[in-house]
């Protein structure tokens, strides 16, 4: 594994948002402050420059199994407004794990932002696991913003599992995900978000179920602490015989605020769609039980929040 020459801040961010350990043993591309700094393709995963915009085209060969690719992006100081467009083409019958973390660090008063616009095209029978982890660090006053946009197009009998995690430091985020799901295709999305202080996080999901036998599961778990605010919007549209489920569970701690608006649209008589939403504070008996084990109230609260966001 070839060691990559990176700044200390970038190296720390990479360890937080990706599987970086002094390098990568698989296909990868590292982006730092709006520029690509290192990249490697493999036999079955080809990474090329996007011809019409800043970003990449990643192609996974048909039939390839157990492939892995990491494409982390870091912003290490203020006055950076980075936007990148990455397209993933997953060949028929292929299986791949994609890790696309983002870290923003600010130590001054200037704002910094990273927006990753990712599109996924899965061919028949393909399977992909997509992991995105967002974190912001630094003691500067500048606003740290992250704005991921994800578009998903699932071919027949394909499956994409998306795991999205944001657990610290991000002041402003708008997460937008749109998907078109084909015949017998499956989409599974799980997001976990923690906000604190004056932070704000908004989530928008829109999924079109266009193929017979298609399915989607959207699960969001979040904790709003301090005076932070979160908004959750989901829209599942059933245009064929399909199954869809949306679930939003949120915990409010202190003066946090959460609003959730799940929406279902059934345009086919055999579209089975369900939504659930629950917002509330930590139950007092949970705190009491943990305190009998020797924890302080703050430790008990942190233990509950950690378990909820696992």
BAFI-3210 file (N, C-alpha, C; in Angstrom, 3 decimals, decimal comma, padded with zeros to 6 digits):
// residues 310
n [1|2|3|4|5|6|7|8|9|10|11|12|13|14|15|16|17|18|19|20|21|22|23|24|25|26|27|28|29|30|31|32|33|34|35|36|37|38|39|40|41|42|43|44|45|46|47|48|49|50|51|52|53|54|55|56|57|58|59|60|61|62|63|64|65|66|67|68|69|70|71|72|73|74|75|76|77|78|79|80|81|82|83|84|85|86|87|88|89|90|91|92|93|94|95|96|97|98|99|100|101|102|103|104|105|106|107|108|109|110|111|112|113|114|115|116|117|118|119|120|121|122|123|124|125|126|127|128|129|130|131|132|133|134|135|136|137|138|139|140|141|142|143|144|145|146|147|148|149|150|151|152|153|154|155|156|157|158|159|160|161|162|163|164|165|166|167|168|169|170|171|172|173|174|175|176|177|178|179|180|181|182|183|184|185|186|187|188|189|190|191|192|193|194|195|196|197|198|199|200|201|202|203|204|205|206|207|208|209|210|211|212|213|214|215|216|217|218|219|220|221|222|223|224|225|226|227|228|229|230|231|232|233|234|235|236|237|238|239|240|241|242|243|244|245|246|247|248|249|250|251|252|253|254|255|256|257|258|259|260|261|262|263|264|265|266|267|268|269|270|271|272|273|274|275|276|277|278|279|280|281|282|283|284|285|286|287|288|289|290|291|292|293|294|295|296|297|298|299|300|301|302|303|304|305|306|307|308|309|310]
n.u [000,849|000,718|002,033|000,507|001,226|000,097|-001,456|-001,485|-004,019|-005,740|-005,189|-006,191|-008,907|-009,564|-009,298|-011,462|-013,705|-013,525|-012,107|-009,406|-006,044|-003,212|-003,105|-004,654|-005,803|-007,180|-009,165|-009,224|-009,877|-008,693|-009,809|-008,925|-009,532|-010,864|-009,443|-008,157|-005,932|-004,744|-004,965|-006,169|-006,842|-008,209|-008,160|-010,886|-012,244|-012,512|-011,369|-011,953|-011,467|-014,232|-015,669|-017,154|-017,448|-016,225|-015,014|-015,593|-015,754|-016,750|-016,358|-017,569|-016,757|-018,843|-020,146|-018,091|-016,964|-017,081|-015,761|-014,233|-014,254|-012,956|-013,769|-013,054|-013,478|-011,983|-012,041|-009,884|-009,618|-010,983|-012,882|-013,271|-015,218|-016,342|-017,380|-018,368|-018,845|-019,754|-020,054|-021,326|-021,099|-022,400|-021,802|-023,649|-024,674|-022,576|-020,798|-020,216|-018,608|-018,878|-017,264|-017,735|-016,821|-016,874|-015,057|-014,832|-012,840|-012,338|-010,511|-010,599|-012,403|-013,691|-016,140|-016,693|-017,385|-018,539|-019,918|-021,122|-022,148|-023,616|-024,212|-025,817|-025,844|-027,214|-026,952|-028,736|-029,279|-027,158|-025,337|-024,835|-023,196|-023,373|-021,648|-021,692|-020,083|-020,136|-018,349|-017,311|-014,684|-012,429|-011,785|-012,626|-014,718|-016,021|-018,680|-019,439|-020,320|-022,108|-023,352|-024,755|-025,869|-027,737|-028,402|-030,186|-030,454|-032,025|-031,686|-033,307|-033,899|-031,785|-029,859|-029,405|-027,797|-027,770|-025,966|-025,966|-024,250|-023,974|-022,334|-021,278|-020,212|-021,001|-022,329|-024,338|-026,459|-027,864|-029,425|-030,073|-031,853|-032,700|-034,478|-035,022|-036,711|-036,503|-037,978|-038,427|-036,337|-034,399|-034,221|-032,489|-032,248|-030,529|-030,237|-028,404|-028,297|-026,808|-027,258|-026,232|-025,978|-026,325|-026,781|-028,028|-029,935|-031,191|-033,222|-034,133|-036,000|-036,926|-038,592|-039,285|-041,236|-041,167|-041,215|-042,675|-042,869|-040,879|-039,085|-038,719|-037,000|-036,857|-035,129|-034,752|-032,881|-032,467|-030,944|-031,570|-029,920|-029,171|-029,858|-030,498|-031,803|-033,812|-035,083|-037,185|-038,091|-039,923|-040,842|-042,598|-043,394|-045,617|-045,786|-046,388|-047,105|-045,822|-043,700|-043,331|-041,671|-041,377|-039,629|-039,241|-037,513|-036,971|-035,093|-035,379|-033,310|-032,841|-033,231|-033,712|-035,170|-037,445|-038,903|-041,057|-042,131|-043,493|-044,534|-046,830|-047,594|-049,801|-050,104|-050,934|-053,064|-052,001|-049,902|-048,232|-047,824|-046,244|-045,894|-044,078|-043,648|-041,954|-041,428|-039,753|-038,719|-035,973|-036,891|-037,680|-037,410|-035,449|-033,111|-033,028|-032,679|-030,103|-028,624|-028,729|-026,817|-024,514|-023,857|-023,562|-026,109|-025,601|-023,817|-025,497|-027,428|-025,824|-025,089|-027,544|-028,188|-026,050|-026,500|-028,969|-028,337|-026,746]
n.v [-001,192|002,062|004,930|008,089|011,489|013,817|016,686|017,182|017,828|017,029|014,273|013,502|014,139|012,361|009,905|010,083|010,156|008,182|005,001|005,314|004,520|005,536|005,304|003,595|000,362|-000,284|000,791|004,360|007,901|010,984|014,097|017,435|020,575|021,395|020,238|017,362|015,164|012,676|009,438|006,195|003,606|000,274|-003,124|-003,759|-001,473|001,603|004,901|008,058|011,427|013,651|014,808|017,180|018,730|019,644|016,800|013,196|010,150|007,007|003,664|000,426|-002,817|-005,108|-007,994|-008,156|-008,860|-008,104|-005,647|-002,450|001,038|004,197|007,584|010,104|013,554|016,615|019,716|022,071|024,593|027,959|030,070|028,464|027,120|024,401|022,314|019,264|016,830|013,586|010,579|007,298|004,200|001,166|-001,989|-004,712|-007,226|-006,689|-006,151|-003,890|-001,797|001,487|004,279|007,439|009,823|013,091|015,843|018,892|021,553|024,340|027,040|029,716|032,834|032,652|031,230|027,793|025,352|022,229|020,585|017,642|016,151|013,331|010,714|007,648|004,799|001,836|-001,265|-004,187|-006,532|-005,613|-004,713|-002,413|-000,928|002,072|004,352|007,263|009,633|012,434|015,137|017,905|020,037|021,980|025,169|027,597|030,505|030,499|029,434|026,051|024,133|021,528|019,975|017,436|015,906|013,381|011,217|008,456|005,673|002,800|-000,212|-003,197|-005,616|-004,752|-003,452|-000,976|000,002|002,521|004,304|006,901|009,239|011,714|013,149|015,313|018,700|019,993|022,905|023,771|021,909|020,504|017,816|016,118|013,679|011,778|009,227|006,729|003,832|000,684|-002,319|-004,924|-003,936|-002,754|-000,393|000,790|002,954|004,506|006,944|008,875|011,446|014,001|017,006|020,103|022,966|025,856|024,601|023,428|021,109|019,698|017,355|015,854|013,562|011,922|009,467|007,541|004,859|002,867|000,353|-002,922|-004,896|-003,554|-002,004|000,096|001,343|003,785|005,056|007,221|008,462|010,712|013,209|016,146|018,579|021,196|024,338|023,555|022,800|020,620|019,309|017,058|015,668|013,498|011,791|009,346|007,798|005,720|004,177|001,753|-001,760|-002,160|-001,835|000,383|002,117|004,527|005,908|007,982|008,833|010,827|012,417|014,903|017,072|019,291|022,529|021,804|021,510|019,828|018,996|016,922|015,603|013,240|011,942|010,219|008,876|007,160|005,832|003,549|000,785|-001,375|-000,497|-000,546|001,411|002,882|005,102|006,303|008,352|009,690|011,819|012,959|013,367|012,085|009,347|009,639|007,436|005,927|007,411|007,331|004,583|004,096|005,746|004,425|002,593|003,908|006,002|009,494|012,027|013,330|011,530|009,321|010,302|010,732|008,099|006,952|008,458|007,762|005,003|005,118|006,272|004,410]
n.w [000,000|-001,018|000,570|001,127|000,672|002,795|004,420|008,007|009,033|006,954|006,911|009,435|009,139|007,079|008,376|010,039|008,355|006,452|005,412|005,691|006,282|006,555|003,837|001,004|000,162|-002,062|-004,921|-005,233|-004,681|-003,621|-002,551|-001,973|-000,714|-003,058|-005,131|-006,855|-005,305|-005,155|-006,677|-007,623|-009,892|-010,321|-011,564|-011,955|-011,223|-012,509|-012,493|-013,669|-014,942|-014,900|-017,863|-018,293|-016,031|-012,724|-011,160|-011,024|-012,969|-012,208|-012,880|-012,475|-013,240|-015,100|-013,457|-011,576|-008,242|-004,726|-004,775|-003,974|-003,326|-002,452|-002,022|-000,592|000,485|001,468|003,192|004,363|005,446|005,906|003,578|001,349|-001,179|-002,214|-004,837|-006,256|-008,820|-009,091|-010,873|-010,816|-012,343|-012,235|-013,219|-014,818|-012,610|-010,851|-007,711|-005,163|-002,722|-001,692|-000,417|000,700|002,250|003,876|005,121|006,924|007,951|009,995|011,193|011,501|010,967|008,537|006,310|005,225|002,725|001,468|-001,261|-002,456|-005,368|-006,263|-008,538|-009,181|-011,181|-011,589|-013,114|-014,344|-011,779|-010,228|-007,228|-004,643|-001,874|-000,280|001,545|003,417|005,341|007,415|008,827|010,845|011,948|014,088|015,711|014,788|013,996|011,616|009,449|008,951|006,305|004,672|001,800|000,599|-002,415|-003,814|-006,468|-007,640|-009,725|-010,344|-011,950|-013,281|-010,782|-009,199|-006,378|-003,923|-000,998|001,263|003,618|005,732|007,669|010,144|012,626|014,110|014,545|012,123|010,860|009,054|007,011|004,100|002,940|000,116|-001,565|-004,346|-006,064|-008,572|-008,986|-010,396|-011,912|-009,619|-008,130|-005,294|-002,712|000,028|002,643|005,242|007,643|010,066|012,351|014,271|015,930|017,477|019,693|017,726|015,350|012,139|010,326|007,413|005,726|002,673|000,972|-002,036|-003,726|-006,540|-007,353|-009,895|-010,995|-011,177|-008,268|-006,946|-004,156|-001,234|001,611|003,968|006,609|009,233|011,893|014,490|016,607|018,271|019,893|022,349|020,954|018,446|015,113|013,171|010,113|008,443|005,416|003,443|000,481|-001,043|-004,005|-005,469|-008,413|-009,451|-008,771|-005,632|-002,674|000,040|002,659|005,163|007,836|010,597|013,388|016,148|018,731|021,160|022,910|025,520|024,197|021,569|018,239|016,092|012,985|011,120|008,043|006,474|003,292|001,219|-001,973|-003,854|-006,909|-008,025|-007,617|-006,277|-004,813|-001,855|000,787|003,592|006,350|009,214|012,059|014,823|017,508|020,343|023,810|025,818|027,778|031,228|032,950|031,733|032,148|034,955|035,427|034,358|035,985|038,388|037,986|038,404|036,747|035,856|035,328|032,887|031,679|031,457|029,683|027,391|026,847|026,135|023,841|022,162|021,793|020,488|018,038|016,785]
ca.u [000,000|001,544|001,694|000,170|001,721|-001,030|-001,318|-001,960|-005,467|-006,397|-005,047|-007,112|-010,268|-009,746|-009,495|-012,790|-014,816|-013,318|-011,338|-008,005|-005,038|-001,943|-003,214|-005,766|-005,374|-008,125|-009,350|-009,554|-009,540|-008,747|-010,005|-008,553|-009,705|-011,323|-008,540|-007,779|-004,520|-004,194|-005,991|-005,714|-007,826|-007,826|-008,582|-012,338|-012,786|-011,794|-011,699|-011,518|-011,991|-015,507|-015,277|-017,938|-017,599|-015,253|-015,478|-015,088|-016,601|-016,257|-017,014|-017,313|-016,920|-019,919|-019,794|-017,029|-017,488|-016,272|-014,943|-014,299|-013,671|-013,104|-013,619|-013,247|-013,163|-011,693|-011,790|-009,056|-009,586|-012,071|-012,869|-013,338|-016,566|-016,004|-018,482|-017,825|-019,865|-019,227|-021,001|-020,961|-021,751|-022,193|-022,149|-024,586|-024,229|-021,406|-020,996|-019,194|-018,797|-018,402|-017,127|-017,618|-016,889|-016,506|-014,678|-014,586|-012,125|-012,210|-009,857|-010,685|-013,771|-014,257|-016,939|-016,210|-018,484|-018,331|-021,121|-020,860|-023,312|-023,296|-025,249|-025,567|-026,568|-027,005|-027,520|-029,496|-028,660|-026,011|-025,529|-023,865|-023,317|-022,852|-021,496|-021,214|-019,936|-019,823|-017,876|-016,642|-013,809|-011,795|-012,378|-012,912|-016,104|-016,598|-019,733|-019,037|-021,516|-021,993|-024,620|-024,736|-026,985|-027,593|-029,399|-030,045|-031,251|-031,861|-032,185|-034,036|-033,353|-030,572|-030,067|-028,461|-027,928|-027,113|-025,842|-025,521|-023,969|-023,448|-022,321|-020,564|-019,501|-021,503|-023,251|-025,474|-026,460|-029,078|-029,167|-031,123|-031,720|-033,777|-034,244|-035,983|-036,515|-037,066|-038,638|-037,815|-035,166|-034,555|-033,467|-032,489|-031,532|-030,505|-029,473|-028,293|-027,853|-026,742|-026,988|-026,094|-025,796|-027,196|-026,673|-029,272|-029,825|-032,432|-033,179|-035,217|-036,005|-038,015|-038,366|-040,307|-041,264|-041,716|-041,201|-043,423|-042,047|-039,834|-039,290|-037,852|-037,072|-036,162|-035,121|-033,975|-032,805|-031,756|-030,976|-031,396|-029,530|-028,947|-030,918|-030,400|-033,058|-033,770|-036,309|-037,175|-039,142|-039,798|-041,961|-042,522|-044,412|-045,795|-046,379|-046,511|-047,206|-044,547|-043,805|-042,518|-041,760|-040,602|-039,648|-038,451|-037,510|-036,115|-035,032|-035,085|-032,603|-032,738|-034,107|-033,709|-036,461|-037,508|-040,181|-041,023|-043,278|-043,473|-045,636|-046,986|-048,440|-050,059|-050,711|-051,270|-053,864|-051,209|-048,773|-048,409|-046,928|-046,428|-044,942|-044,109|-042,845|-042,034|-040,536|-039,955|-037,506|-035,532|-037,773|-037,054|-037,055|-034,190|-032,062|-032,992|-032,119|-028,663|-027,995|-028,578|-025,601|-023,371|-023,603|-024,157|-027,213|-025,035|-023,290|-026,648|-028,000|-024,925|-025,171|-028,810|-028,076|-025,108|-027,165|-030,049|-027,762|-025,903]
ca.v [000,000|003,267|006,006|009,323|012,664|014,694|017,511|016,516|018,038|016,156|012,890|013,280|014,135|011,115|008,813|010,233|010,019|007,081|003,872|005,656|004,123|005,856|004,898|002,720|-000,855|-000,524|001,978|005,528|009,253|011,934|015,487|018,343|021,999|021,596|019,643|015,978|015,105|011,344|008,574|004,930|002,663|-001,134|-003,877|-003,740|-000,159|002,637|006,259|009,018|012,780|013,960|015,716|018,404|019,399|019,133|015,560|011,912|009,070|005,746|002,531|-000,885|-003,769|-006,098|-009,287|-008,112|-009,095|-007,699|-004,476|-001,365|002,298|005,304|008,899|011,147|014,948|017,403|021,158|022,217|025,969|028,802|030,680|027,432|026,708|023,285|021,525|018,207|015,990|012,240|009,623|005,901|003,267|-000,165|-002,914|-005,798|-008,274|-006,299|-005,920|-002,918|-000,939|002,832|005,084|008,808|010,738|014,493|016,537|020,329|022,086|025,797|027,561|031,179|033,320|032,511|030,013|026,774|024,478|021,189|019,978|016,513|015,736|011,966|009,999|006,210|004,092|000,414|-002,114|-005,348|-007,434|-005,024|-004,429|-001,435|-000,337|003,437|004,902|008,641|010,111|013,861|015,661|019,201|020,240|023,288|026,087|028,884|030,962|030,368|028,432|024,829|023,656|020,364|019,836|016,288|015,640|012,021|010,739|007,006|005,064|001,372|-001,094|-004,392|-006,532|-004,203|-003,038|-000,035|000,253|003,796|004,581|008,288|009,519|013,035|013,107|016,334|019,864|020,608|023,984|023,808|020,851|020,174|016,522|015,883|012,378|011,399|007,901|006,098|002,418|-000,132|-003,586|-005,811|-003,294|-002,480|000,744|000,831|004,155|004,727|008,134|009,185|012,839|014,659|018,444|020,715|024,419|026,537|023,895|023,184|020,011|019,422|016,161|015,745|012,332|011,703|008,181|007,097|003,413|002,735|-001,028|-003,912|-005,642|-002,705|-001,703|001,107|001,543|004,991|005,128|008,354|008,628|011,957|013,815|017,596|019,080|022,640|025,085|023,169|022,570|019,612|019,122|015,822|015,577|012,327|011,602|008,083|007,787|004,370|004,185|000,359|-002,623|-001,978|-001,620|001,504|002,385|005,675|005,985|009,078|008,860|011,918|012,732|016,301|017,270|020,731|023,371|021,388|021,490|018,893|018,849|015,796|015,584|012,161|012,014|009,034|009,066|005,867|005,958|002,190|000,152|-002,375|000,147|-000,631|002,436|003,134|006,017|006,428|009,458|009,833|012,844|013,096|013,501|010,861|008,983|009,817|006,156|005,479|008,120|006,808|003,231|004,168|006,396|003,413|001,845|004,729|007,062|010,800|012,286|013,632|010,278|008,492|010,894|010,456|006,666|006,726|009,059|006,943|003,767|005,441|006,625|003,324]
ca.w [000,000|-001,166|001,497|000,434|001,386|003,082|005,612|009,218|009,149|005,982|007,359|010,539|008,592|006,329|009,330|010,625|007,407|005,513|005,930|005,435|007,274|005,889|002,440|000,658|-000,519|-003,149|-005,759|-004,421|-005,116|-002,511|-002,958|-000,898|-001,031|-004,425|-006,122|-006,673|-004,897|-005,371|-007,254|-008,189|-010,411|-010,255|-012,750|-012,137|-010,871|-013,253|-012,061|-014,686|-014,788|-015,550|-018,939|-018,415|-014,731|-011,763|-010,566|-011,479|-013,466|-011,636|-013,543|-011,884|-014,327|-014,930|-012,906|-010,562|-006,910|-003,590|-005,075|-002,998|-003,794|-001,507|-002,666|000,419|000,144|002,668|003,137|005,557|005,960|005,461|002,255|000,321|-001,567|-003,099|-005,377|-007,093|-009,441|-009,297|-011,444|-010,621|-013,245|-011,666|-014,295|-014,568|-011,709|-010,043|-006,287|-004,768|-001,553|-002,007|000,799|000,192|003,376|003,686|006,333|006,789|009,111|009,979|012,404|011,432|010,883|007,194|006,134|004,296|002,308|000,457|-001,816|-003,334|-006,150|-006,670|-009,283|-009,237|-012,224|-011,369|-014,141|-013,897|-010,825|-009,521|-005,803|-004,129|-000,545|-000,353|002,879|003,469|006,712|007,399|010,095|010,771|013,102|014,175|016,683|014,162|014,013|010,279|009,315|008,249|005,600|003,795|001,078|-000,311|-003,315|-004,320|-007,425|-007,746|-010,787|-010,135|-012,995|-012,876|-009,780|-008,567|-004,987|-003,341|000,432|001,551|005,051|005,835|009,075|010,482|014,081|014,851|014,059|010,897|011,221|008,138|006,017|003,362|002,324|-000,869|-002,208|-005,260|-006,619|-009,472|-008,693|-011,458|-011,623|-008,627|-007,534|-003,870|-002,183|001,493|003,081|006,688|008,013|011,486|012,428|015,576|015,887|018,797|019,613|016,776|014,081|011,407|009,369|006,689|004,884|001,687|000,183|-002,989|-004,382|-007,481|-007,542|-011,244|-011,465|-010,410|-007,332|-006,368|-002,742|-000,632|003,053|004,404|008,066|009,735|013,343|014,735|017,930|018,222|021,212|022,424|020,280|017,036|014,388|012,119|009,333|007,665|004,408|002,579|-000,454|-001,772|-005,048|-005,998|-009,752|-009,870|-007,585|-004,939|-001,233|000,485|004,095|005,629|009,294|011,151|014,847|016,608|020,155|021,470|024,172|025,766|023,392|020,168|017,537|014,963|012,313|010,189|007,139|005,488|002,331|000,379|-003,146|-004,487|-008,235|-008,452|-006,575|-005,559|-004,134|-000,399|001,308|005,022|006,973|010,663|012,571|016,276|018,043|021,780|024,624|026,470|028,892|032,527|033,570|031,151|032,878|036,328|035,404|034,144|037,150|039,433|037,654|038,750|035,770|036,105|034,404|031,578|031,120|031,089|028,485|026,279|026,566|025,415|022,502|021,384|021,410|019,559|016,735|016,275]
c.u [000,888|001,082|001,520|000,615|000,579|-000,732|-001,893|-003,468|-006,213|-006,342|-006,022|-008,557|-010,535|-009,991|-010,886|-013,907|-014,654|-012,546|-009,843|-007,112|-003,654|-001,931|-004,441|-005,218|-006,252|-008,216|-009,760|-009,278|-009,709|-008,854|-009,710|-008,684|-009,992|-010,467|-008,309|-006,295|-003,906|-005,322|-005,373|-006,921|-007,319|-008,379|-010,067|-012,999|-011,939|-012,295|-011,101|-012,082|-013,325|-015,238|-015,965|-018,105|-016,506|-015,787|-014,947|-016,183|-015,979|-017,052|-016,576|-017,685|-018,066|-019,374|-018,721|-017,636|-016,513|-015,382|-015,183|-013,644|-013,969|-012,878|-013,853|-012,860|-012,989|-011,544|-011,091|-008,951|-010,750|-011,853|-012,765|-014,804|-016,404|-017,266|-017,905|-018,972|-019,249|-020,326|-020,466|-021,783|-021,403|-022,716|-023,059|-023,965|-023,053|-021,801|-019,864|-019,600|-018,127|-018,408|-016,830|-017,761|-016,450|-016,192|-014,363|-013,953|-011,972|-011,576|-009,868|-012,156|-014,424|-015,052|-016,259|-017,359|-017,982|-019,678|-020,702|-022,138|-022,974|-024,486|-024,840|-026,462|-026,247|-027,706|-028,160|-028,681|-027,473|-026,370|-024,443|-024,225|-022,640|-022,837|-020,991|-021,225|-019,465|-019,414|-017,250|-015,873|-013,250|-012,535|-012,654|-014,395|-016,786|-017,598|-019,234|-020,290|-021,181|-023,349|-024,618|-026,022|-026,748|-028,741|-029,130|-030,994|-030,995|-032,512|-032,831|-033,240|-032,032|-030,905|-028,988|-028,812|-027,117|-027,137|-025,204|-025,413|-023,388|-023,506|-021,438|-020,022|-020,077|-022,566|-024,507|-025,355|-027,844|-028,770|-030,341|-030,858|-032,949|-033,440|-035,380|-035,709|-037,253|-037,629|-037,804|-036,563|-035,469|-033,643|-033,628|-031,648|-031,661|-029,672|-029,518|-027,646|-027,878|-026,440|-026,954|-025,926|-026,814|-027,197|-028,044|-029,037|-031,186|-032,214|-034,382|-035,028|-037,166|-037,693|-039,553|-040,167|-041,970|-041,814|-042,005|-042,467|-040,916|-040,145|-038,312|-038,085|-036,226|-036,263|-034,201|-034,046|-031,974|-031,923|-030,684|-031,141|-029,382|-030,135|-030,968|-031,772|-032,837|-035,118|-036,148|-038,363|-038,901|-041,043|-041,724|-043,697|-044,478|-046,530|-046,610|-046,775|-045,863|-044,795|-042,857|-042,750|-040,850|-040,759|-038,727|-038,613|-036,534|-036,228|-034,655|-034,435|-032,437|-033,729|-034,117|-035,112|-036,365|-038,874|-040,050|-042,297|-043,127|-044,715|-045,632|-047,931|-048,595|-050,799|-051,048|-052,013|-053,121|-049,927|-049,058|-047,385|-047,276|-045,452|-045,168|-043,233|-043,054|-040,989|-040,804|-038,641|-037,148|-036,429|-037,023|-036,628|-035,760|-033,008|-031,910|-032,329|-030,604|-027,957|-027,845|-027,351|-024,341|-023,050|-024,195|-025,297|-026,695|-024,491|-024,429|-027,281|-027,145|-024,964|-026,437|-028,727|-027,170|-025,755|-028,255|-029,516|-026,865|-026,428]
c.v [001,247|004,358|007,308|010,504|013,669|015,557|016,762|016,649|017,107|014,705|012,569|013,240|012,827|009,932|008,871|009,877|008,872|005,963|004,077|005,238|004,284|005,403|004,029|001,509|-001,175|000,742|003,164|006,809|010,178|013,348|016,382|019,782|022,237|020,974|018,167|015,894|013,728|010,427|007,266|004,124|001,247|-001,840|-003,743|-002,419|000,914|004,014|007,235|010,395|012,916|015,022|017,073|019,181|018,901|017,864|014,347|011,078|007,770|004,607|001,224|-001,936|-004,745|-007,405|-009,282|-008,176|-008,592|-006,502|-003,375|-000,128|003,385|006,621|010,020|012,528|015,732|018,878|021,505|023,642|026,762|029,380|029,659|027,101|025,644|022,557|020,517|017,316|014,622|011,308|008,209|005,025|001,855|-001,191|-004,043|-006,872|-007,925|-006,083|-005,019|-002,177|000,391|003,661|006,519|009,816|012,147|015,126|017,996|020,826|023,602|026,253|029,092|031,588|033,162|031,209|029,038|025,825|023,430|020,628|018,860|016,086|014,384|011,332|008,533|005,579|002,599|-000,389|-003,354|-006,218|-006,882|-004,742|-003,465|-001,052|001,027|004,033|006,341|009,098|011,563|014,331|017,029|019,425|021,659|024,211|027,470|029,216|030,801|029,221|027,274|024,221|022,459|020,155|018,669|016,173|014,260|011,700|009,267|006,487|003,557|000,577|-002,338|-005,247|-006,046|-003,743|-002,061|000,153|001,501|004,049|005,952|008,683|010,925|013,203|014,167|017,483|020,593|021,647|024,006|022,638|020,714|018,913|016,210|014,553|012,108|010,052|007,499|004,601|001,573|-001,457|-004,464|-005,220|-002,894|-001,322|000,773|002,025|004,285|005,973|008,331|010,563|013,315|016,132|018,979|022,222|025,051|025,840|023,613|022,091|019,759|018,226|016,160|014,464|012,371|010,446|007,854|005,593|003,130|001,299|-001,951|-004,696|-004,843|-002,411|-000,640|001,137|002,748|005,068|006,264|008,378|009,866|012,405|015,304|018,105|020,599|023,398|024,735|022,849|021,527|019,547|017,887|015,840|014,310|012,205|010,314|008,029|006,381|004,390|002,780|-000,473|-002,663|-001,883|-000,487|001,795|003,552|005,782|007,098|009,072|009,930|012,089|014,204|016,374|018,776|021,494|023,018|021,365|020,555|018,992|017,808|015,776|014,456|012,229|010,760|009,359|007,710|006,083|004,603|001,523|-000,880|-001,790|000,158|000,274|002,753|004,216|006,073|007,618|009,563|010,839|012,970|013,237|012,147|010,582|009,067|008,513|005,581|006,117|007,530|005,439|003,259|004,826|005,416|002,543|002,677|005,835|008,380|010,995|012,559|012,371|009,367|008,991|010,586|008,983|006,349|007,243|008,210|005,651|004,005|005,677|005,550|002,801]
c.w [000,000|-000,201|000,729|001,286|001,559|004,296|006,808|009,375|008,203|006,429|008,489|010,056|007,854|007,257|009,952|009,658|006,425|006,194|005,688|006,602|006,634|004,439|002,236|-000,094|-001,723|-004,005|-004,899|-005,197|-003,913|-003,073|-001,758|-001,388|-002,507|-005,501|-005,815|-006,357|-005,092|-005,827|-007,709|-008,670|-010,188|-011,490|-013,022|-011,778|-011,543|-012,835|-013,069|-014,370|-015,498|-016,621|-018,927|-017,110|-013,806|-011,100|-011,287|-012,119|-012,974|-012,260|-012,875|-012,917|-014,062|-014,362|-011,842|-009,166|-005,844|-003,846|-004,038|-003,584|-002,770|-002,233|-001,652|-000,101|001,435|002,314|004,441|006,079|005,384|004,077|001,130|000,082|-002,642|-003,542|-006,354|-007,582|-009,752|-009,791|-011,287|-011,561|-012,776|-012,664|-013,849|-013,671|-010,817|-008,586|-005,797|-003,503|-001,844|-000,730|000,376|001,317|003,032|005,037|006,054|008,082|008,949|011,293|012,434|011,353|009,536|007,078|005,172|003,978|001,338|000,044|-002,761|-004,022|-006,769|-007,386|-009,410|-010,293|-012,074|-012,458|-013,511|-012,937|-010,067|-008,063|-005,345|-002,706|-000,611|001,042|002,777|004,926|006,665|008,789|009,853|012,067|013,082|015,124|016,104|014,188|012,655|010,205|008,463|007,628|004,721|003,131|000,107|-001,130|-003,927|-005,254|-007,691|-008,820|-010,754|-011,258|-012,405|-011,883|-009,177|-007,150|-004,563|-001,865|000,754|003,054|005,209|007,302|009,234|011,993|014,725|014,023|012,868|011,252|010,359|007,173|005,404|002,566|001,407|-001,592|-003,065|-005,870|-007,543|-009,414|-009,725|-010,975|-010,691|-007,975|-006,094|-003,454|-000,670|001,926|004,592|006,953|009,520|011,608|013,881|015,355|017,308|018,603|018,699|015,414|013,466|010,370|008,742|005,767|003,958|000,875|-000,807|-003,794|-005,271|-007,671|-008,864|-011,729|-010,578|-009,517|-006,714|-004,903|-002,283|000,871|003,407|005,928|008,501|011,255|013,631|016,180|017,774|019,633|021,168|021,878|018,800|016,449|013,300|011,418|008,460|006,715|003,594|001,726|-001,230|-002,730|-005,636|-007,320|-010,287|-008,616|-006,854|-003,447|-000,840|001,951|004,442|007,138|009,765|012,664|015,309|018,118|020,310|022,848|024,380|024,918|021,922|019,574|016,337|014,320|011,215|009,355|006,116|004,596|001,470|-000,768|-003,829|-005,799|-008,836|-007,301|-005,762|-004,976|-002,637|000,267|002,759|005,465|008,476|011,057|014,080|016,730|019,533|022,513|025,235|027,674|030,218|033,166|032,996|031,877|034,286|036,365|035,259|035,332|038,310|039,193|037,886|037,773|036,254|035,110|032,993|030,908|030,670|029,793|027,259|025,871|025,752|024,000|021,615|020,903|020,371|018,149|016,148|014,958]
res [x|x|x|x|x|x|x|x|x|x|x|x|x|x|x|x|x|x|x|x|x|x|x|x|x|x|x|x|x|x|x|x|x|x|x|x|x|x|x|x|x|x|x|x|x|x|x|x|x|x|x|x|x|x|x|x|x|x|x|x|x|x|x|x|x|x|x|x|x|x|x|x|x|x|x|x|x|x|x|x|x|x|x|x|x|x|x|x|x|x|x|x|x|x|x|x|x|x|x|x|x|x|x|x|x|x|x|x|x|x|x|x|x|x|x|x|x|x|x|x|x|x|x|x|x|x|x|x|x|x|x|x|x|x|x|x|x|x|x|x|x|x|x|x|x|x|x|x|x|x|x|x|x|x|x|x|x|x|x|x|x|x|x|x|x|x|x|x|x|x|x|x|x|x|x|x|x|x|x|x|x|x|x|x|x|x|x|x|x|x|x|x|x|x|x|x|x|x|x|x|x|x|x|x|x|x|x|x|x|x|x|x|x|x|x|x|x|x|x|x|x|x|x|x|x|x|x|x|x|x|x|x|x|x|x|x|x|x|x|x|x|x|x|x|x|x|x|x|x|x|x|x|x|x|x|x|x|x|x|x|x|x|x|x|x|x|x|x|x|x|x|x|x|x|x|x|x|x|x|x|x|x|x|x|x|x|x|x|x|x|x|x|x|x|x|x|x|x|x|x|x|x|x|x|x|x|x|x|x|x]
***
